[in-house]
């Protein structure tokens, strides 16, 4: 299956819905208590990604592997050596650095400003870990901000914006994705090599389905290796020659996605992510729903939404804890995150796109159609 570039809009919408799930997940974790029936609904049904959050992030990683490898393979086919060369890789790396780094820095500065305005010390012990310890448990410093901006923190070190743990892995593994092109025709070896990376993480004491970052800088590299299967699954899907899903296949894939949404293991979530990408591009009702204005808008602002929602949630909890019910605070954070994401997309993310385009290596751009590598790299599923 090799869909044309226009069909990527469905994948943008899926990315937006995954970002919204992460926002709902963090709002859920900010609640000190929830009714038993709601806990059951969010932990034992296909709504489980809202309770755990990790499936949405794994989907981001699979989608990054797919979209970026697809774009890199198309460029290499148009102009051999434009990707698998030192200048081509440097151009790709520079674009990714700007595409990720500028919004990351903006989110850190935004959070630092909010903390200066709202922080009056650590929150009480009964406040959930996410908003009491994972973020803003002490006032930020410039050295700490620099470390976080360079994605060099570990553990709970991303105090200003805890979601940046995923960008650590996104940045590192995406730098390796051009090597996936070497496995064309040998996709089983690509997947096997990624499983060796997962083995490294297990040997380093990081159980599947739990670790976000290690407790030291070197262990963060083991954690990144543990996520290689997600990126590799997306890359293999981009390089495979699969027939389109027929109606029966689409129905079976849909059922599998719903059931695997309840999976506790990363590999079940990765399989569901691959099937969801195929379903989104197979036409039918799902594709039509994903082309509607709301999911398309969410897709456009998804990266910004991912980056701005936690600083807003932290600010509101610090300002309103004990003054408003936690559920009201969580709802307010969700509501404010949407216009904030739209503003960040316009004033930060879009300019970063333009900056990234200027960093294209001229030799890599010849023969590539408009909307080729640069635009698809920008669409790469940074969470």
C-alpha positions as a Markdown table, in Angstrom:
| # | Residue | x | y | z |
|---|---|---|---|---|
| 1 | Unk | 0.0 | 0.0 | 0.0 |
| 2 | Unk | 1.5 | 3.3 | -1.1 |
| 3 | Unk | -1.0 | 6.1 | -0.6 |
| 4 | Unk | -0.4 | 9.4 | -2.2 |
| 5 | Unk | 0.8 | 12.4 | -0.1 |
| 6 | Unk | -2.7 | 13.9 | 0.0 |
| 7 | Unk | -3.9 | 10.9 | 2.0 |
| 8 | Unk | -1.6 | 11.9 | 4.9 |
| 9 | Unk | -4.3 | 14.2 | 6.2 |
| 10 | Unk | -6.0 | 11.3 | 7.8 |
| 11 | Unk | -2.8 | 10.5 | 9.7 |
| 12 | Unk | -2.6 | 14.1 | 10.8 |
| 13 | Unk | -6.1 | 13.8 | 12.3 |
| 14 | Unk | -5.1 | 10.6 | 14.1 |
| 15 | Unk | -2.1 | 12.4 | 15.5 |
| 16 | Unk | -4.4 | 15.1 | 16.7 |
| 17 | Unk | -6.8 | 12.7 | 18.4 |
| 18 | Unk | -3.8 | 11.0 | 20.1 |
| 19 | Unk | -2.6 | 14.3 | 21.4 |
| 20 | Unk | -6.1 | 15.0 | 22.8 |
| 21 | Unk | -6.0 | 11.6 | 24.5 |
| 22 | Unk | -2.7 | 12.6 | 26.2 |
| 23 | Unk | -4.3 | 15.8 | 27.4 |
| 24 | Unk | -7.3 | 13.9 | 28.9 |
| 25 | Unk | -4.9 | 11.4 | 30.5 |
| 26 | Unk | -3.0 | 14.1 | 32.3 |
| 27 | Unk | -6.2 | 15.7 | 33.4 |
| 28 | Unk | -7.3 | 12.3 | 34.8 |
| 29 | Unk | -4.0 | 11.9 | 36.6 |
| 30 | Unk | -4.4 | 15.3 | 38.3 |
| 31 | Unk | -7.6 | 14.1 | 40.1 |
| 32 | Unk | -6.9 | 12.8 | 43.6 |
| 33 | Unk | -10.1 | 10.7 | 43.5 |
| 34 | Unk | -12.4 | 9.3 | 40.8 |
| 35 | Unk | -15.6 | 7.2 | 41.2 |
| 36 | Unk | -15.0 | 3.4 | 40.9 |
| 37 | Unk | -17.3 | 3.2 | 37.9 |
| 38 | Unk | -15.2 | 5.8 | 36.0 |
| 39 | Unk | -12.0 | 4.2 | 37.0 |
| 40 | Unk | -13.3 | 0.9 | 35.7 |
| 41 | Unk | -14.5 | 2.5 | 32.4 |
| 42 | Unk | -11.1 | 4.1 | 31.8 |
| 43 | Unk | -9.0 | 1.1 | 32.8 |
| 44 | Unk | -10.9 | -2.0 | 31.7 |
| 45 | Unk | -12.5 | -0.9 | 28.4 |
| 46 | Unk | -11.2 | 0.4 | 25.0 |
| 47 | Unk | -11.0 | 3.8 | 26.7 |
| 48 | Unk | -7.9 | 2.5 | 28.5 |
| 49 | Unk | -5.5 | 4.8 | 26.6 |
| 50 | Unk | -7.0 | 7.7 | 28.5 |
| 51 | Unk | -6.1 | 6.1 | 31.8 |
| 52 | Unk | -2.6 | 5.0 | 30.9 |
| 53 | Unk | -1.5 | 7.6 | 28.3 |
| 54 | Unk | 1.3 | 5.4 | 27.0 |
| 55 | Unk | -0.6 | 3.9 | 24.1 |
| 56 | Unk | -1.1 | 7.4 | 22.6 |
| 57 | Unk | 2.6 | 8.1 | 22.8 |
| 58 | Unk | 3.5 | 4.7 | 21.3 |
| 59 | Unk | 1.2 | 5.6 | 18.4 |
| 60 | Unk | 3.1 | 8.8 | 17.9 |
| 61 | Unk | 6.3 | 6.8 | 17.7 |
| 62 | Unk | 4.9 | 4.3 | 15.2 |
| 63 | Unk | 3.5 | 7.2 | 13.1 |
| 64 | Unk | 6.8 | 9.0 | 13.2 |
| 65 | Unk | 8.5 | 5.9 | 11.9 |
| 66 | Unk | 6.0 | 5.5 | 9.1 |
| 67 | Unk | 5.7 | 9.1 | 7.9 |
| 68 | Unk | 9.4 | 10.0 | 8.1 |
| 69 | Unk | 10.6 | 6.7 | 6.5 |
| 70 | Unk | 8.0 | 7.1 | 3.8 |
| 71 | Unk | 9.3 | 10.6 | 3.0 |
| 72 | Unk | 12.9 | 9.6 | 3.2 |
| 73 | Unk | 12.4 | 6.6 | 0.9 |
| 74 | Unk | 10.5 | 8.7 | -1.7 |
| 75 | Unk | 13.4 | 11.2 | -1.8 |
| 76 | Unk | 16.1 | 8.5 | -2.0 |
| 77 | Unk | 14.2 | 6.9 | -4.9 |
| 78 | Unk | 14.0 | 10.3 | -6.7 |
| 79 | Unk | 17.7 | 11.1 | -6.1 |
| 80 | Unk | 19.9 | 8.2 | -4.9 |
| 81 | Unk | 22.3 | 9.3 | -2.3 |
| 82 | Unk | 20.3 | 12.4 | -1.2 |
| 83 | Unk | 19.4 | 10.6 | 2.1 |
| 84 | Unk | 22.0 | 7.9 | 2.5 |
| 85 | Unk | 24.9 | 10.4 | 2.4 |
| 86 | Unk | 26.5 | 12.6 | 5.0 |
| 87 | Unk | 25.2 | 15.9 | 3.5 |
| 88 | Unk | 21.7 | 14.4 | 3.1 |
| 89 | Unk | 21.6 | 13.1 | 6.7 |
| 90 | Unk | 22.9 | 16.4 | 8.0 |
| 91 | Unk | 20.1 | 18.3 | 6.2 |
| 92 | Unk | 17.5 | 16.0 | 7.6 |
| 93 | Unk | 19.0 | 16.2 | 11.1 |
| 94 | Unk | 19.1 | 20.0 | 11.0 |
| 95 | Unk | 15.4 | 20.2 | 9.9 |
| 96 | Unk | 14.4 | 17.8 | 12.7 |
| 97 | Unk | 16.4 | 19.8 | 15.2 |
| 98 | Unk | 14.6 | 23.0 | 14.3 |
| 99 | Unk | 11.2 | 21.4 | 13.9 |
| 100 | Unk | 11.4 | 19.9 | 17.4 |
| 101 | Unk | 13.8 | 22.3 | 19.2 |
| 102 | Unk | 12.1 | 25.6 | 18.6 |
| 103 | Unk | 8.7 | 24.6 | 19.9 |
| 104 | Unk | 10.3 | 22.7 | 22.9 |
| 105 | Unk | 12.2 | 25.9 | 23.9 |
| 106 | Unk | 9.0 | 28.0 | 23.5 |
| 107 | Unk | 7.1 | 25.6 | 25.8 |
| 108 | Unk | 9.8 | 25.8 | 28.4 |
| 109 | Unk | 9.8 | 29.6 | 28.4 |
| 110 | Unk | 6.1 | 29.6 | 28.6 |
| 111 | Unk | 6.1 | 27.2 | 31.6 |
| 112 | Unk | 8.9 | 29.2 | 33.2 |
| 113 | Unk | 6.8 | 32.4 | 32.9 |
| 114 | Unk | 3.7 | 30.7 | 34.3 |
| 115 | Unk | 5.7 | 29.3 | 37.2 |
| 116 | Unk | 7.0 | 32.7 | 38.1 |
| 117 | Unk | 3.5 | 34.0 | 38.2 |
| 118 | Unk | 1.7 | 31.2 | 39.9 |
| 119 | Unk | 4.2 | 29.2 | 42.1 |
| 120 | Unk | 4.1 | 29.7 | 45.8 |
| 121 | Unk | 6.0 | 26.6 | 46.9 |
| 122 | Unk | 5.4 | 22.8 | 46.8 |
| 123 | Unk | 1.9 | 21.5 | 46.8 |
| 124 | Unk | 0.4 | 19.5 | 49.7 |
| 125 | Unk | 1.3 | 15.8 | 50.0 |
| 126 | Unk | -2.2 | 14.7 | 48.9 |
| 127 | Unk | -1.9 | 16.2 | 45.5 |
| 128 | Unk | -1.2 | 13.6 | 42.8 |
| 129 | Unk | 2.4 | 13.0 | 41.8 |
| 130 | Unk | 2.0 | 14.3 | 38.2 |
| 131 | Unk | 1.3 | 17.9 | 39.3 |
| 132 | Unk | 3.1 | 17.8 | 42.7 |
| 133 | Unk | 6.4 | 16.0 | 41.9 |
| 134 | Unk | 6.8 | 15.4 | 38.2 |
| 135 | Unk | 6.4 | 19.2 | 37.5 |
| 136 | Unk | 7.1 | 22.4 | 39.3 |
| 137 | Unk | 8.2 | 20.9 | 42.6 |
| 138 | Unk | 10.9 | 23.6 | 42.8 |
| 139 | Unk | 11.5 | 26.9 | 41.1 |
| 140 | Unk | 13.3 | 26.6 | 37.8 |
| 141 | Unk | 16.8 | 27.9 | 37.1 |
| 142 | Unk | 18.6 | 28.8 | 33.9 |
| 143 | Unk | 21.0 | 25.8 | 34.0 |
| 144 | Unk | 18.0 | 23.5 | 34.6 |
| 145 | Unk | 16.2 | 25.1 | 31.7 |
| 146 | Unk | 19.2 | 24.6 | 29.4 |
| 147 | Unk | 19.4 | 21.0 | 30.3 |
| 148 | Unk | 15.8 | 20.4 | 29.6 |
| 149 | Unk | 15.9 | 22.4 | 26.3 |
| 150 | Unk | 18.8 | 20.1 | 25.1 |
| 151 | Unk | 16.7 | 17.1 | 26.1 |
| 152 | Unk | 19.4 | 15.9 | 28.5 |
| 153 | Unk | 17.3 | 15.5 | 31.7 |
| 154 | Unk | 16.3 | 12.1 | 33.1 |
| 155 | Unk | 13.8 | 10.7 | 35.6 |
| 156 | Unk | 11.5 | 13.6 | 36.8 |
| 157 | Unk | 14.0 | 16.1 | 35.5 |
| 158 | Unk | 11.7 | 17.7 | 33.0 |
| 159 | Unk | 10.2 | 19.9 | 35.7 |
| 160 | Unk | 9.0 | 22.7 | 33.5 |
| 161 | Unk | 7.2 | 20.4 | 31.0 |
| 162 | Unk | 7.1 | 16.7 | 32.0 |
| 163 | Unk | 5.9 | 15.6 | 28.5 |
| 164 | Unk | 9.3 | 16.2 | 27.1 |
| 165 | Unk | 10.4 | 12.7 | 28.1 |
| 166 | Unk | 8.9 | 11.5 | 24.8 |
| 167 | Unk | 10.8 | 14.1 | 22.7 |
| 168 | Unk | 14.1 | 12.6 | 24.1 |
| 169 | Unk | 13.3 | 9.3 | 22.4 |
| 170 | Unk | 11.7 | 11.0 | 19.3 |
| 171 | Unk | 14.8 | 13.0 | 18.6 |
| 172 | Unk | 17.3 | 10.2 | 19.1 |
| 173 | Unk | 15.5 | 7.5 | 17.2 |
| 174 | Unk | 14.4 | 9.7 | 14.3 |
| 175 | Unk | 18.1 | 10.5 | 13.7 |
| 176 | Unk | 18.6 | 6.8 | 13.0 |
| 177 | Unk | 15.6 | 6.4 | 10.6 |
| 178 | Unk | 17.5 | 7.0 | 7.4 |
| 179 | Unk | 19.3 | 3.7 | 8.2 |
| 180 | Unk | 16.0 | 1.9 | 7.9 |
| 181 | Unk | 16.3 | 2.4 | 4.1 |
| 182 | Unk | 19.2 | -0.1 | 4.2 |
| 183 | Unk | 16.8 | -2.8 | 5.2 |
| 184 | Unk | 14.6 | -2.5 | 2.1 |
| 185 | Unk | 13.8 | -6.0 | 1.1 |
| 186 | Unk | 14.9 | -7.3 | 4.5 |
| 187 | Unk | 12.2 | -5.9 | 6.8 |
| 188 | Unk | 12.4 | -9.0 | 9.1 |
| 189 | Unk | 16.0 | -8.0 | 9.9 |
| 190 | Unk | 14.9 | -4.4 | 10.6 |
| 191 | Unk | 12.3 | -5.6 | 13.1 |
| 192 | Unk | 14.7 | -8.1 | 14.6 |
| 193 | Unk | 17.3 | -5.4 | 15.1 |
| 194 | Unk | 14.8 | -3.3 | 16.9 |
| 195 | Unk | 13.9 | -6.1 | 19.2 |
| 196 | Unk | 17.6 | -6.3 | 20.2 |
| 197 | Unk | 17.2 | -2.7 | 21.3 |
| 198 | Unk | 14.2 | -3.7 | 23.4 |
| 199 | Unk | 16.4 | -6.4 | 24.9 |
| 200 | Unk | 18.9 | -3.8 | 25.9 |
| 201 | Unk | 16.2 | -1.9 | 27.8 |
| 202 | Unk | 15.0 | -5.1 | 29.5 |
| 203 | Unk | 18.6 | -6.0 | 30.6 |
| 204 | Unk | 19.0 | -2.5 | 32.0 |
| 205 | Unk | 16.0 | -3.2 | 34.3 |
| 206 | Unk | 13.3 | -1.3 | 32.4 |
| 207 | Unk | 10.1 | -3.4 | 32.2 |
| 208 | Unk | 8.0 | -3.2 | 29.1 |
| 209 | Unk | 5.1 | -0.8 | 29.3 |
| 210 | Unk | 6.3 | 1.2 | 32.2 |
| 211 | Unk | 9.5 | 3.2 | 31.7 |
| 212 | Unk | 9.5 | 6.7 | 30.3 |
| 213 | Unk | 13.0 | 7.8 | 31.1 |
| 214 | Unk | 15.8 | 6.1 | 33.1 |
| 215 | Unk | 17.0 | 7.4 | 36.4 |
| 216 | Unk | 20.4 | 8.5 | 35.0 |
| 217 | Unk | 21.5 | 10.0 | 31.6 |
| 218 | Unk | 23.0 | 6.8 | 30.3 |
| 219 | Unk | 19.9 | 4.8 | 31.2 |
| 220 | Unk | 17.8 | 7.2 | 29.1 |
| 221 | Unk | 19.7 | 5.7 | 26.1 |
| 222 | Unk | 18.6 | 2.2 | 27.2 |
| 223 | Unk | 15.1 | 3.5 | 27.5 |
| 224 | Unk | 15.3 | 4.9 | 23.9 |
| 225 | Unk | 16.5 | 1.5 | 22.7 |
| 226 | Unk | 13.5 | 0.0 | 24.3 |
| 227 | Unk | 11.2 | 2.0 | 22.1 |
| 228 | Unk | 12.9 | 1.0 | 18.8 |
| 229 | Unk | 10.2 | -1.6 | 18.0 |
| 230 | Unk | 7.6 | 1.2 | 17.7 |
| 231 | Unk | 9.6 | 3.3 | 15.3 |
| 232 | Unk | 10.7 | 0.2 | 13.4 |
| 233 | Unk | 7.2 | -1.1 | 13.0 |
| 234 | Unk | 6.2 | 2.2 | 11.4 |
| 235 | Unk | 9.3 | 2.2 | 9.2 |
| 236 | Unk | 8.7 | -1.4 | 8.1 |
| 237 | Unk | 5.1 | -0.4 | 7.2 |
| 238 | Unk | 6.4 | 2.5 | 5.0 |
| 239 | Unk | 8.8 | 0.2 | 3.2 |
| 240 | Unk | 6.5 | -2.8 | 2.8 |
| 241 | Unk | 4.4 | -3.5 | -0.3 |
| 242 | Unk | 1.1 | -4.4 | 1.2 |
| 243 | Unk | -2.2 | -4.8 | -0.7 |
| 244 | Unk | -5.0 | -2.5 | 0.1 |
| 245 | Unk | -7.4 | -3.6 | 2.8 |
| 246 | Unk | -10.6 | -5.0 | 1.4 |
| 247 | Unk | -13.9 | -4.6 | 3.3 |
| 248 | Unk | -13.5 | -7.8 | 5.3 |
| 249 | Unk | -9.9 | -7.0 | 6.1 |
| 250 | Unk | -10.8 | -3.5 | 7.2 |
| 251 | Unk | -13.6 | -4.9 | 9.5 |
| 252 | Unk | -11.2 | -7.4 | 11.0 |
| 253 | Unk | -8.5 | -4.7 | 11.5 |
| 254 | Unk | -11.1 | -2.4 | 13.2 |
| 255 | Unk | -12.1 | -5.1 | 15.6 |
| 256 | Unk | -8.4 | -5.8 | 16.4 |
| 257 | Unk | -7.7 | -2.1 | 17.0 |
| 258 | Unk | -10.6 | -1.9 | 19.5 |
| 259 | Unk | -9.6 | -5.0 | 21.4 |
| 260 | Unk | -5.9 | -4.1 | 21.4 |
| 261 | Unk | -6.7 | -0.7 | 22.8 |
| 262 | Unk | -7.1 | -2.5 | 26.1 |
| 263 | Unk | -3.7 | -4.2 | 25.8 |
| 264 | Unk | -1.3 | -3.8 | 28.7 |
| 265 | Unk | 1.8 | -4.6 | 26.6 |
| 266 | Unk | 3.6 | -2.3 | 24.3 |
| 267 | Unk | 3.7 | -4.8 | 21.5 |
| 268 | Unk | -0.1 | -5.0 | 21.4 |
| 269 | Unk | -0.3 | -1.2 | 21.2 |
| 270 | Unk | 2.3 | -1.2 | 18.4 |
| 271 | Unk | 0.2 | -3.7 | 16.4 |
| 272 | Unk | -2.9 | -1.7 | 16.9 |
| 273 | Unk | -1.1 | 1.4 | 15.8 |
| 274 | Unk | 0.0 | -0.3 | 12.5 |
| 275 | Unk | -3.5 | -1.4 | 11.9 |
| 276 | Unk | -4.9 | 2.0 | 12.6 |
| 277 | Unk | -2.6 | 3.6 | 10.1 |
| 278 | Unk | -3.7 | 1.1 | 7.5 |
| 279 | Unk | -7.3 | 1.6 | 8.3 |
| 280 | Unk | -7.1 | 5.4 | 8.1 |
| 281 | Unk | -5.8 | 5.2 | 4.5 |
| 282 | Unk | -8.2 | 2.4 | 3.4 |
| 283 | Unk | -11.1 | 4.7 | 2.7 |
| 284 | Unk | -14.5 | 4.1 | 4.2 |
| 285 | Unk | -16.2 | 5.6 | 7.2 |
| 286 | Unk | -13.1 | 6.1 | 9.3 |
| 287 | Unk | -11.2 | 8.0 | 6.6 |
| 288 | Unk | -14.3 | 10.2 | 6.0 |
| 289 | Unk | -14.6 | 11.0 | 9.7 |
| 290 | Unk | -10.9 | 11.9 | 9.9 |
| 291 | Unk | -11.3 | 14.4 | 7.0 |
| 292 | Unk | -13.8 | 16.4 | 9.0 |
| 293 | Unk | -12.9 | 19.9 | 10.2 |
| 294 | Unk | -12.5 | 19.2 | 13.9 |
| 295 | Unk | -10.0 | 16.3 | 13.7 |
| 296 | Unk | -8.1 | 18.0 | 10.9 |
| 297 | Unk | -7.7 | 21.1 | 13.1 |
| 298 | Unk | -6.6 | 18.9 | 16.0 |
| 299 | Unk | -4.0 | 17.4 | 13.7 |
| 300 | Unk | -2.6 | 20.8 | 12.7 |
| 301 | Unk | -2.2 | 21.9 | 16.3 |
| 302 | Unk | -1.4 | 18.5 | 17.8 |
| 303 | Unk | 2.3 | 19.1 | 18.5 |
| 304 | Unk | 1.6 | 22.5 | 20.1 |
| 305 | Unk | -1.3 | 21.0 | 22.1 |
| 306 | Unk | 1.0 | 18.3 | 23.4 |
| 307 | Unk | 3.5 | 20.9 | 24.5 |
| 308 | Unk | 1.3 | 23.6 | 26.1 |
| 309 | Unk | -1.2 | 21.6 | 28.0 |
| 310 | Unk | 1.0 | 20.6 | 31.0 |
| 311 | Unk | 2.3 | 24.1 | 31.8 |
| 312 | Unk | -1.4 | 25.2 | 31.9 |
| 313 | Unk | -2.5 | 22.3 | 34.0 |
| 314 | Unk | 0.4 | 23.0 | 36.5 |
| 315 | Unk | -0.4 | 26.7 | 36.7 |
| 316 | Unk | -4.1 | 26.1 | 37.4 |
| 317 | Unk | -3.5 | 23.4 | 40.0 |
| 318 | Unk | -1.0 | 25.7 | 41.8 |
| 319 | Unk | -3.4 | 28.7 | 41.6 |
| 320 | Unk | -6.7 | 26.9 | 42.4 |
| 321 | Unk | -5.9 | 23.9 | 44.6 |
| 322 | Unk | -8.3 | 24.0 | 47.5 |
| 323 | Unk | -10.4 | 26.8 | 45.9 |
| 324 | Unk | -12.1 | 24.8 | 43.1 |
| 325 | Unk | -12.9 | 21.1 | 42.8 |
| 326 | Unk | -10.0 | 19.2 | 41.1 |
| 327 | Unk | -12.4 | 18.2 | 38.3 |
| 328 | Unk | -13.2 | 21.8 | 37.6 |
| 329 | Unk | -9.5 | 22.6 | 37.5 |
| 330 | Unk | -8.9 | 19.7 | 35.1 |
| 331 | Unk | -11.7 | 20.8 | 32.8 |
| 332 | Unk | -10.5 | 24.4 | 32.8 |
| 333 | Unk | -7.0 | 23.2 | 31.8 |
| 334 | Unk | -8.4 | 21.2 | 28.9 |
| 335 | Unk | -10.5 | 24.2 | 27.7 |
| 336 | Unk | -7.6 | 26.6 | 27.9 |
| 337 | Unk | -5.2 | 24.2 | 26.2 |
| 338 | Unk | -7.0 | 24.3 | 22.9 |
| 339 | Unk | -6.8 | 28.1 | 22.2 |
| 340 | Unk | -3.2 | 28.1 | 23.6 |
| 341 | Unk | -2.3 | 25.4 | 21.1 |
| 342 | Unk | -3.7 | 27.4 | 18.3 |
| 343 | Unk | -1.7 | 30.4 | 19.3 |
| 344 | Unk | 1.5 | 28.4 | 19.7 |
| 345 | Unk | 1.0 | 26.7 | 16.3 |
| 346 | Unk | 0.6 | 30.1 | 14.6 |
| 347 | Unk | 3.3 | 32.0 | 16.4 |
| 348 | Unk | 5.9 | 29.3 | 17.1 |
| 349 | Unk | 5.3 | 26.1 | 15.2 |
| 350 | Unk | 4.6 | 27.6 | 11.7 |
| 351 | Unk | 7.7 | 29.8 | 11.9 |
| 352 | Unk | 9.8 | 26.8 | 12.9 |
| 353 | Unk | 8.5 | 25.0 | 9.8 |
| 354 | Unk | 9.7 | 27.9 | 7.6 |
| 355 | Unk | 13.1 | 27.9 | 9.4 |
| 356 | Unk | 13.4 | 24.2 | 8.8 |
| 357 | Unk | 12.8 | 24.5 | 5.1 |
| 358 | Unk | 15.7 | 26.9 | 4.8 |
| 359 | Unk | 18.0 | 24.2 | 6.1 |
| 360 | Unk | 17.4 | 21.8 | 3.2 |
| 361 | Unk | 20.6 | 20.7 | 1.5 |
| 362 | Unk | 20.3 | 21.9 | -2.1 |
| 363 | Unk | 21.6 | 18.7 | -3.5 |
| 364 | Unk | 18.9 | 16.8 | -1.6 |
| 365 | Unk | 16.1 | 18.9 | -2.9 |
| 366 | Unk | 16.6 | 18.5 | -6.6 |
| 367 | Unk | 14.1 | 16.2 | -8.2 |
| 368 | Unk | 11.9 | 16.2 | -5.1 |
| 369 | Unk | 8.3 | 17.5 | -5.7 |
| 370 | Unk | 6.9 | 20.4 | -3.8 |
| 371 | Unk | 5.6 | 19.0 | -0.5 |
| 372 | Unk | 8.3 | 16.4 | -0.5 |
| 373 | Unk | 10.8 | 15.7 | 2.3 |
| 374 | Unk | 10.6 | 19.1 | 4.0 |
| 375 | Unk | 6.9 | 19.2 | 4.3 |
| 376 | Unk | 6.6 | 15.5 | 5.2 |
| 377 | Unk | 9.4 | 15.8 | 7.8 |
| 378 | Unk | 7.4 | 18.6 | 9.3 |
| 379 | Unk | 4.3 | 16.3 | 9.5 |
| 380 | Unk | 6.4 | 13.6 | 11.1 |
| 381 | Unk | 4.6 | 12.6 | 14.2 |
| 382 | Unk | 6.4 | 14.5 | 16.8 |
| 383 | Unk | 4.1 | 13.9 | 19.8 |
